[in-house]
Amino acid sequence: MIVGKVVWVTGASSGIGLALVERLLGWGNTVIASARNLGSLESLTVPLASKLHLLPCDIGDADSMRAASAAMETLTEHLDIAILNAGICEYVDLPRLDSESVARVFNVNMVGTSRCVEIALPLLEKSPAGVLAGISSLSSVVPFPRAEAYGASKAALDYFFDALAIDLHDSPVTVSVIRPGFVATPLTDKNDFDMPAIVQPERAVREILWAIESRKRWHAFPKRLAWTLNLMAMCKPFWRRILAPRMRKA
């Protein structure tokens, strides 16, 4: 159980992020919650909600993140944990490829997350055992239909955090990459295809917080989906020709 820590959660207004905030507050942590729309957070009535600090920001906007950086300095002198969960998904519908859609997804999922790291790292280094947790996706393991932008942005995050872990080897900061499969959230509610092994946000929260507390470099869940996709990564012709096409929208 994570107790008495200062934790920054991005993408905190719904889904996994909101569930993380509720659990961390319930355990007695100080939580700094960020999202573009904080309406759902302002009405939280969980125990110790007085320890909740709202930090509105749009990670896809450089000016917004500069303002968030300045505001963060007024909220805390250090961070123990940063859970960088914010992200978006836009699907590709061929034969028309919208490069602006690809740019939007990368600007939030990759560039926006790097902006969060820029803010978080100096504060995490002031903790005796800081954890920088990036929420990636099992979509980065194998190519999914219509997920060219989303999957590529998550694969870029995997590489980014992996390189950070090398550069931070002598630092007190642990880098953890967490790869969920499908989680029932407002984001996945929009999907028009079957989502195998989908889990509820409460399960995702347990997995994420366990990985952080255990200081895992990599953690993927649910296990059966992770094992299947890793196997398919070794059998890509079978994945590309047989299984993946079945996941296209009806």
Secondary structure, DSSP 8 states (H G I E B T S, - for coil): ---S-EEEEESTTSHHHHHHHHHHHHTT-EEEEE-S--HHHHT--STTGGGEEE----TT-HHHHHHHHHHHHHH-S--SEEEE--------BTTB--HHHHHHHHIIIIIIHHHHHHHHHHHHTTSTT-EEEEE--GGGTS--TT-HHHHHHHHHHHHHHHHHHHHTTTSS-EEEEEEE--B-STTGGG--S--TT-B-HHHHHHHHHHHHHTT-SEEEESHHHHHHHHHHHTSHHHIIIIIGGGGS--
